[in-house]
Amino acid sequence: MFNFFHRNKEPKPCMSVLNTDMHCHLIPHVDDGSKGDDESLECLKTLQQLGYNKVYITPHFNFPRYPNEESDIVERFERLQKTVEQRRKEWGLTIELAGIAGEYRVDDGFAEKTRNKSFLTIAGKYVLIELSLHQHRMGLAETIFDVQMKGYEIILAHPERYPYFSPHSEELEELKNAGVYFQLNFLSLSGFYGDGAQNRAMGLLKNGWIDFLGSDMHNAVYAQAARDASNNKKLKKVLEDYSFMNSSL
């Protein structure tokens, strides 16, 4: 079992204003996230102590790297739910697993999922999408429009992490005008992903373009980074100065 931090080092519940985390990778062995039940439980415990009351779990759907099937992911989520319930008292867990969704890479298999309406959604209507961290994808606006025409709403995961988008990108502005929601990783504000992502994050916030904050929690390393970030001045200032939609989920 992972060592947990001592009582006198517990962070203040800085995320309680958000109530809900809507982006994390805590189903074991399905992507680059958790590698086992204890790691998932440690991450959930960390989210709870940061002030979250519930969490949506969003494994990667990314062909061919993570060719997950929705039916298998639902089964694995149900297994995790049982594990949480069995060990809730042992770990002191009160956080709720609000649901299973997905983080869908806009790749060559994405159009088929759109045609089949096979997405696992957040709160029954939001599809969380991600892009390549390295290469701009052409035709993004058309792809998103196709999903919207199927009755879904789109959340773009961590736009600050895409180096080909500046904080004042015309393409991002067009996506915002088309009704796309933006979700920022709160660890970007502490520099976890580097100076570039941190600077882009602040620029997007100043534009008023960020709708959700997510943990993008993957594993014990992220859990420690999140505990450290709970005392980060930039993050605290952002939580004071900006309103986010997490609590509506």
C-alpha angles and dihedrals in degrees: 000000000000118000111249124212121265123262094251090057098051111129122240112259093261094159096054090104088064096047093185134060110205103182126055141120107226105137104105122245101001102100139345091307132085118003097200148357095272092053091049090050092049090052092048090049090052092050089050093051090049087061105264118140099188140014139202113213115219116186120190121269101193122146125244098002096052106013093179122171119220094229092054092047091052090053092049091048090053089052090052090049090055091049091051092050092047093050101030094109094044091054097034092239121172097154116115125230095226096187151305121271133149144241103230120202112218094236139132092293096049097087091058092053088050092051092048095041088226098149124132102223139204112243090352097290116047122090111201110213133184134194133213112285090219112032132047114234118223120225094028095143092053091048092052092046090055090054092048090051087059088061100261131125118225130228115189109213119229103337088181090070096061105091093197090066119074120203087257097045113154089214092055090048090052090051091051090050088051091058101261115150120220125219120198124201106237090214088066087071092060094050095253091140095038138269095293095058091043093053093045090049092055091046093052091049091051088052089056090237101126117096103168137029117213134186096216082204112188110162148331092302090058090045091057091045090051092051090050091047092055087081095042111126095214092053093047090049092050091051089052097045105038135055121221134192099231094106090059092066 
